[in-house]
């Protein structure tokens, strides 16, 4: 018997900063620290009507302004992704900036990830800074210098591990009354051995194969699952931003993603275009979830959904109770063009699209067994949410 068990785990690449406690050196223009970890990457401080979009943080003008997030425990950090403001007035205020990672709640006491980083508005609405080899509980962004204001729209932190901020107690073999034992007769693993898992609230569509009914303006389907939520099809210089998908004008245009296996779906998040010309083309739209690669054969999540440009650069549609391998977006009607900037899918479970081999008990020479001497559980037992399925 092989000493490893196939255990189905969540993706090991979740944004571990999402929703964590955040802080900053001061607050200006109501731009509180929590906006940096709220999942909203909308890149303008104000809407076209000069209403606060609620997406971006802002400090006062001060000496060495800083922002930081408390991850709750120490993690090995793979990379930090910064989403900058794209407002014409202020996009370059971030340059140069530093990233600090470490155990101290005082950001400047922690070592820097690299040196001075720069963001270019035209080519870089966001930047991914590699920080391999660094470990810490606190991740901070600091602007070195005098009379500077820090204003960012989102900070994402990705770990080399798939750790959760808290452990999940998972029955490994048996129950409280029938713990597993090794071949020597001693307990092989506690019946509820804490196993550290990734967050169960991961975008399971990210990077998955995507398709659409047609392609226009080079807006290929993969743009909908590339992690880039930049909300304009073109930059201010009318260069394709590379962020948004686009179909031709046609009857019932549609887009869909193949998750690789069936998942219980919690919600689907749609990031709409914010270009003045085209933001309302999406209305109304339908979301389909099911096992068929033909989107229209799958049941709808809700009815006709609507997005408002001013108040809703994105929308989160609850789909609890639905299960499927394919998630699609469809525009019902004639002569319509589907153009979105990102589609995110979140599951009720923490499943991975691929399995991870994890040693549970023993070695090649000492496989785990139940008290009866037979294998305690099948070598490919998937674990989801702390229970066997």
N, C-alpha and C positions, 0 to 999 in steps of 0.2 A: 504494500500500500504506500502510495506517495505521501510524503510528510506534509505536503501543502494542500490547502483547501481553496477552491475557487469561491471567493466572497465578493458579492456585488456591492461596490461602494460608490459614493457620489464622486463627481469629477474632482480631481485634485487641484483645480485651478479656479476656485471661487474668489471673489473680491472679499477679502477678510475684513476690510474696513467698513463695509456697508452697514450703516445703522449703529456703528460703535460710537461711544462718547467722544466728542471733539471739542477743542478749545482753541482760542486765539488770543493774541495779546491785547486786542481792543476790538470794538465793533463800530463800523461806520455804515451809514445808509441802510440800517437794519439788516446788514449782511452777516447773520449769525453763523457760528462755526459749523453747526449741524448741517448746513446746506452743502458742505463739502463731502458729506457721506450719505446723502439722501437718495442716491441713485439717479438723480436728475442731472443730465449732462447738457441741458439746454445752455447755449453759449452766449446769451445776451442778458445783461443785467436788467434791461427794460424791454418791454414789448414795443411794437411800433406806435402804440398809443401812450408811451412813456409811463406805463404801469409796471411796477416792480414784478419781474417774472418769478421771483422767489427761488431762483435756481443757484445764484452765486453768492459766495461769502465776500466780506469786505472789512478790512481794518481801517482805522484812522491813518492819516499820514503821520509817520513816527520813525524812530530810529530802530532798524532791524525788526520790522514787523514779522510775526510768525504765526503759524497755525499747526496744530498737531492732533493726532488721533490716538486714543488708547485702545489697543487691540484686545486688552483683557488678559493676555498672557504673552509670553515670548514666542515668536515665530521665526523660522528661517525665511528671509525675504527674497523673492525672485526678482520682482520688478515693481516699480511705482509708476502709475499712469496719471498724468496731470491733464485735466481739461481746462484750457485757458478761456478767458473772455474773448469774444470776437467783435465787440463794439469798436467802431472806428476810433473812438476817443481814447481807449484805454488798454488795448490788447498788449501793448509793449511795456506796460508798467511792471510786468512780472520779471523782465530781464535785467540782470541775471538773478537766478534763484538757486538756493541750496536745498538738498534733502538730507535730513538727519534721521538716523535709525539707532535705537539703543534702549536701554532699560530705564533711563532717567525721564521723569516727567518734565524736566527742563530741557527743551529741544536742543538748545545750544551746547549742552553738556554731552550730547551724543555725537558719535563720529558721523562724518559726512559720507554720503553715497556719491562718489565722484567729486567733481569740483563745482565750478559755476556752470549752470545749465542755461540754455537759451531756447525760446520758443519763437517761431516765425509765424505770423498770422496767416499768410497766404497758403503756405505748405503744411503748417502744423497746428490745426485746431487742438490737437492733443499731442503729448509726447510720452513715450514709454521709456523709463530710465532703468536699465538693468542694475540690480544691486546684489547679485549672487554672492554668497559667502557672508552676508551681513545677517545678524539676528537681533531682534529687539521687540519690546512690547509697545514702544512709542515710535510713531513715524511722523516726522514734522517737515514742514516747508517754511523756509525763512528767506527773506529778502535782505541781503547785506547792504548796509548803507544808511544814509540820513534822508529824512523827509521822503519816505517811501510808503506806499499803501499796497497791501497784499489783497488781491481780488481774483479768486479762482472759482470755477463752476463745479468741479468735482475732483476728488482725489481717490484713486483706486489702488489697493495694495494686494498683491498676489504673492502667495507663499510657495516655496518649493515643496511643502508638505501638504497633505490634505487634512490637517488638524481641524477639529472643531474647537471653539472657545470653551466648550465644556465637554466632558466625556459622556458617551452614551453607554449605558449598561446593557450588554447584549448577551442573552443566553447562548453559551457556546455549545455545550452538550448537556443533555439531561435537564433536570429541574433542581430546585432547592433540596428536594429530598433524595434525588438520585444524581449526585455529582458524577462527572466523568472521572475516570482513573487512567493512569498510564499502565503499561504492561507490568510495572513493578508493584501495582496495587495502591500506590499513593495517589492523591488527587492530582490530575494532570493540569487542570485549569479550574479556577473558581467558577461555579455555575453561572455567575454573572460577572465575568471578567470585564473590567472597563476597557473598551476599545475606542481609540481616538479616531473619530470620523470627520470628514469635511462637512461644511454646512449643507443642510438639505435644501437650501433655498438658492440653488444654482441655476443660471440660465442654460438649460439643457439643449437649446437650439444653436448655441454659439459654435460656429465652424462646421455645422452639419451640412450635408448636401441639400441644396435648395434649387428650386425650379420655378419657372413662370411660363405663362401661356404665349408670350412673345417678348422681344427685347427691342427697345427704342432708346436713342440717345446714349448708347453704350451702357445702359443701366441694367447690368446683369443681375441674376437672382441672388448670387452669393453676397452681394452688398447688403442684403437684408439680415445676414447672420455673421457679419465680420467684426462686430463689436464697436463699430464706428457709428455713433448716434448724431453726428453733425447734421444739422437740419436744413441745409441749403444745397440745392443741386449744383449751383455754381458759386465760386468765390466772387468777391467784389470785382475781380478782374475778368469775370466771365470764363473762368477756367473750371472744367469739371472737377468738383470736389472729390469725386470717387466714393461718396458716402451712400447715395440713394439709388434704389432700383427704379426701373421704368419699363412699362409695357407699351405696346402700340395702342392707339385708340381702336377698340374692338368691342364685341359683345361679351359681356361677363368676363372681363380680364381677371386673372387669378395668379396667385403666388403660393408656393407651399414648401415646407421643409420636411425632410425625412429624418426623424429622430433616431433611427436605427433599430428601435424596439418600441414596444408599447409602454407608455407611462400614464399614471394618473395625473391629470393636468390640474394645477391650482389656478393659474391665471396666465393670460397672454398680454404682453405689453407692446403697444404699437407706437413707434416714433414717427410722426408725420413730418412732411416737408413744411417749412415756414416761409418759403418764397412767396412774395405778394401775389404772384401770378397764379399759383397752383395749389395752395394749401387746402382749398375746399373741394378739390377733385375727388378726394377719398370718400366723401359723404354721399350716400350711406354705404357702409361696408358690412360684410358678414365674415365670421370666423367659423371654420369647419374643422372638426377634430374626429379622427377615426382611424380605421385600419386600411382603408383603401387609398391607393396612390392617385385615384381620380377624386379630386377634392370635393366635387359636387355630390359624390355618393356618400360622403360622411355627414353626420348630423351637425347642425349649427349650434354654436355656443351663444345662446341668446338670440336676439332678432337682428334688426338693423341698428348698427352702432354709428355714432356721430362724433366727430372731433371738431372742436372750436379752436381757431388759431390763437386767439388772444389768451385764453385761459387754459388751453390744453395742447402744449407742444407734444404731449404723449398721453396715452390713455391705458389704464390697466383694466382689463376685462376679466372678471372672475368666471371661471369655468369649472368649479368644484363638482366632482361627481362624474366628469367626462374622462374617458381613457382613449388613448390612441397613439399610433406611431407617426401619423401625419397631421400636421397643423397647417391650415391654409387660410389665406385672406382672399376674399372675392368681392368684386364690385358688381352688384346686380344691375343689369340694364344695358342699353345700346350705346355705342360710340363713347366708351369710357376708357380712360387710361389710369392704370394703377401705378402710383409712384410713392414709395415709402422709404424711410431712411434706416429703420431697424425694426426687427421683430424679435422679441425675447419671450421665451416660454419657460415657465417655472412649474415644477412638479411638486405634488404632495409628498413624494417619496424622495429618498436620497440616492436613487439608483444611478449607476454609471452606465454609459452606453457600451463600455467594454469592461471585462472582468479584471480583477487584480489578484495575483497569486500571493497569498499571505500565509506564512507558517502559523498554525494554530497551536499544535502540541507536538513535541517530539522532533526527531530527525529522521533521515532516511532509514536508520537502523532501529528507531524506536517510534513507530507510528502510534497515534492515539487509538485507544479502544474504549468501548463501554465496559461496564462492570461484568457484562456477560462474556467479554473477550472478543466480541464481533466489532467491526468498525462502528464508532460512535455515531457518525452521521455520514451521508454520502459525501464524496470528495468534492462535489460541486453544489453545495448548499448555498443558495443566495440568501443574504441577510438584508432585510429592508426595514428601516425604522425600528430596529431592536427585536424583530420577530423573524422566525423562519417562514418562508413562503414557498 
